[in-house]
């Protein structure tokens, strides 16, 4: 499956790293799930694919395309054909129901139209996110990059430079250690749930070196901020940003983003994907917006095959299905 999937996915300019065999293998290994893919053929020619993951838990099977922290899924095509895409969408849900899944979710790609999911998913519930993407200028116009940002981003970048912050790339164990430790500190401080260490440690085993980087900011020879990025096709994924609490005033993370964007442009990337934002996350939305983003709504289309899911508690749904989407919590008790 892996070679056929990757050979097809790379041909679609809007495909994201989440649909590659390497990233799916990383997530499947981390979550104890199965990575699968539906292929649509015309003769012997692949015309569409739909990658997905399956998790067997205490409530039954859950199908996601795709799972784990904002991973976008859905149908991938090189030549768009809504009839083919619709058939794959319908088959995905039929397969999930036939195999006894309690629910199945398709997450659309913000860079792709979502009308086919509206027509063919027959969803029981739909959850919306705002995808925010900075479209990077061509290398010949790299000097335009700063002008695309809104205040205070240019000031933040200039302050970090004035503070003597320097940026380097790294993939060493020490860089991973710093990224993870600071990530836990940052997420714990806001009462969130951090990613697990095993995810970061497993990246080199599943994802090719050219498809991920850690940018590290240093001040006075010590790391103060870092950013994990994934790369695929024409898109960079802003994945895990961290900063030491005492160094926030240096604006080191802003300089990391600016430096990493310049590096992405130099390497031919066109999109910087900030990931999805909940409609209720006004502060997060505004932070990303000041980096010159364009909004792309995308949706979680969920079919519920076991009505008792709505009677479960939030904790019951979370237990045993880490990283998988079952249904919006607003549907509980509905």
ZAMARGU-4260 file (C-alpha; in steps of 0.2 Angstrom, whole numbers, plus 5000, padded with zeros to 4 digits):
<rodrens>
0) 5000/5000/5000 | 5014/5012/5005 | 5022/5014/4988 | 5006/5015/4978 | 4999/5028/4990
5) 5014/5039/4991 | 5017/5039/4972 | 4999/5045/4969 | 4998/5057/4983 | 5013/5067/4978
10) 5005/5070/4961 | 4991/5081/4969 | 4997/5098/4973 | 4985/5101/4987 | 4989/5085/4996
15) 4996/5086/5014 | 5008/5076/5024 | 4995/5068/5034 | 4990/5057/5019 | 5008/5050/5017
20) 5012/5032/5022 | 5026/5038/5033 | 5015/5050/5043 | 5001/5038/5044 | 5013/5025/5050
25) 5019/5036/5063 | 5002/5040/5070 | 4996/5022/5068 | 5011/5016/5078 | 5009/5030/5091
30) 4990/5027/5094 | 4990/5008/5092 | 4979/5009/5076 | 4978/5002/5059 | 4983/5013/5043
35) 4972/5008/5028 | 4968/5016/5011 | 4954/5015/4998 | 4960/5015/4980 | 4949/5019/4966
40) 4955/5011/4949 | 4950/5014/4931 | 4958/4998/4923 | 4975/4997/4932 | 4976/5016/4934
45) 4973/5024/4951 | 4962/5039/4950 | 4958/5043/4968 | 4963/5037/4985 | 4955/5039/5003
50) 4968/5035/5017 | 4961/5032/5034 | 4965/5025/5051 | 4955/5012/5062 | 4956/5011/5081
55) 4948/4996/5090 | 4943/5002/5108 | 4932/4998/5122 | 4917/5005/5113 | 4921/4997/5097
60) 4929/5002/5081 | 4932/5020/5076 | 4936/5026/5058 | 4945/5042/5055 | 4951/5050/5039
65) 4962/5056/5047 | 4967/5055/5065 | 4978/5065/5077 | 4979/5083/5081 | 4970/5092/5066
70) 4976/5079/5053 | 4966/5083/5037 | 4960/5068/5027 | 4947/5064/5013 | 4948/5060/4995
75) 4964/5064/4985 | 4964/5066/4966 | 4976/5072/4953 | 4962/5075/4941 | 4946/5081/4950
80) 4931/5070/4947 | 4916/5073/4959 | 4907/5057/4954 | 4922/5047/4959 | 4926/5056/4975
85) 4907/5054/4980 | 4908/5036/4977 | 4923/5034/4988 | 4915/5044/5002 | 4900/5034/5002
90) 4910/5018/5001 | 4920/5023/5016 | 4905/5025/5027 | 4897/5009/5021 | 4913/5000/5024
95) 4914/5007/5042 | 4896/5002/5045 | 4898/4984/5038 | 4914/4981/5049 | 4904/4986/5065
100) 4911/5003/5068 | 4903/5014/5081 | 4906/5030/5071 | 4916/5036/5056 | 4923/5053/5052
105) 4930/5062/5037 | 4940/5078/5039 | 4940/5088/5023 | 4956/5097/5017 | 4956/5116/5018
110) 4964/5117/5001 | 4951/5107/4993 | 4932/5110/4989 | 4921/5102/5002 | 4905/5101/4992
115) 4907/5083/4988 | 4906/5079/5007 | 4891/5089/5009 | 4882/5079/4996 | 4888/5061/4999
120) 4893/5059/5018 | 4875/5059/5024 | 4882/5065/5041 | 4874/5064/5057 | 4884/5079/5064
125) 4896/5091/5057 | 4910/5101/5066 | 4918/5116/5058 | 4936/5123/5059 | 4944/5138/5051
130) 4960/5133/5042 | 4972/5147/5041 | 4986/5147/5028 | 4999/5160/5024 | 5002/5159/5005
135) 5021/5162/5003 | 5028/5173/4989 | 5039/5165/4976 | 5058/5166/4979 | 5060/5180/4967
140) 5049/5190/4978 | 5055/5184/4995 | 5058/5202/5001 | 5039/5205/5001 | 5036/5192/5015
145) 5038/5204/5029 | 5026/5216/5021 | 5012/5203/5021 | 5012/5203/5040 | 5001/5214/5051
150) 5007/5223/5067 | 5015/5218/5079 | 5023/5204/5069 | 5036/5215/5060 | 5040/5223/5077
155) 5041/5206/5086 | 5054/5200/5073 | 5064/5216/5074 | 5064/5215/5093 | 5070/5197/5093
160) 5085/5202/5082 | 5089/5216/5093 | 5089/5205/5108 | 5102/5194/5100 | 5092/5179/5096
165) 5099/5167/5083 | 5090/5153/5074 | 5097/5136/5068 | 5090/5120/5062 | 5092/5104/5071
170) 5086/5086/5073 | 5097/5080/5087 | 5091/5071/5102 | 5095/5087/5112 | 5084/5097/5101
175) 5070/5084/5103 | 5072/5084/5122 | 5071/5103/5123 | 5056/5103/5111 | 5046/5090/5121
180) 5051/5097/5139 | 5046/5114/5134 | 5030/5108/5125 | 5024/5100/5141 | 5028/5115/5151
185) 5018/5126/5139 | 5003/5115/5138 | 5002/5111/5157 | 5003/5130/5160 | 4986/5132/5150
190) 4978/5116/5157 | 4979/5107/5140 | 4984/5089/5136 | 5002/5088/5129 | 5007/5076/5115
195) 5017/5061/5122 | 5036/5059/5121 | 5035/5043/5111 | 5027/5053/5096 | 5042/5064/5095
200) 5055/5050/5097 | 5047/5040/5083 | 5047/5054/5070 | 5064/5049/5062 | 5059/5031/5060
205) 5044/5035/5050 | 5046/5052/5042 | 5060/5055/5029 | 5073/5068/5035 | 5068/5080/5021
210) 5050/5080/5027 | 5053/5087/5045 | 5064/5100/5054 | 5065/5108/5071 | 5070/5126/5071
215) 5078/5131/5087 | 5080/5149/5094 | 5095/5153/5105 | 5100/5167/5116 | 5117/5168/5125
220) 5120/5151/5119 | 5105/5143/5127 | 5089/5137/5118 | 5074/5148/5122 | 5061/5142/5109
225) 5058/5129/5095 | 5046/5124/5081 | 5043/5107/5074 | 5038/5108/5056 | 5033/5095/5043
230) 5035/5097/5024 | 5026/5089/5010 | 5023/5093/4992 | 5020/5112/4992 | 5014/5114/5010
235) 5023/5117/5027 | 5014/5111/5043 | 5016/5122/5058 | 5015/5108/5071 | 5023/5111/5088
240) 5029/5128/5093 | 5037/5130/5111 | 5045/5144/5120 | 5053/5145/5138 | 5041/5156/5148
245) 5055/5168/5154 | 5060/5171/5136 | 5043/5176/5129 | 5048/5194/5129 | 5062/5191/5117
250) 5049/5187/5103 | 5061/5172/5099 | 5046/5162/5092 | 5042/5176/5079 | 5059/5176/5073
255) 5059/5157/5071 | 5043/5158/5060 | 5050/5172/5049 | 5066/5162/5047 | 5057/5146/5043
260) 5046/5154/5031 | 5061/5161/5022 | 5069/5144/5022 | 5052/5136/5015 | 5052/5149/5001
265) 5070/5145/4996 | 5065/5127/4995 | 5050/5129/4984 | 5035/5129/4996 | 5020/5139/4993
270) 5009/5136/5008 | 5012/5138/5027 | 4998/5129/5035 | 4994/5135/5053 | 4982/5122/5056
275) 4963/5123/5061 | 4956/5135/5073 | 4940/5132/5083 | 4926/5146/5080 | 4927/5150/5098
280) 4946/5153/5098 | 4946/5171/5095 | 4963/5174/5102 | 4971/5160/5092 | 4963/5166/5076
285) 4969/5184/5078 | 4987/5178/5082 | 4988/5168/5066 | 4979/5181/5056 | 4993/5194/5059
290) 5004/5182/5049 | 4995/5187/5033 | 4984/5171/5033 | 4969/5167/5021 | 4954/5158/5029
295) 4949/5141/5023 | 4934/5133/5032 | 4935/5114/5033 | 4923/5101/5042 | 4922/5085/5052
300) 4909/5074/5044 | 4903/5061/5056 | 4891/5046/5054 | 4886/5038/5070 | 4882/5020/5069
305) 4879/5017/5088 | 4867/5029/5095 | 4873/5025/5113 | 4888/5036/5109 | 4878/5051/5113
310) 4874/5044/5130 | 4892/5042/5135 | 4902/5054/5145 | 4916/5065/5138 | 4929/5054/5148
315) 4922/5038/5141 | 4924/5044/5123 | 4942/5050/5127 | 4948/5034/5136 | 4955/5022/5123
320) 4953/5033/5108 | 4968/5045/5110 | 4970/5056/5095 | 4954/5050/5087 | 4938/5060/5084
325) 4922/5051/5088 | 4909/5065/5089 | 4907/5083/5094 | 4905/5084/5113 | 4891/5096/5110
330) 4881/5081/5103 | 4882/5072/5120 | 4865/5070/5127 | 4857/5076/5111
</rodrens>
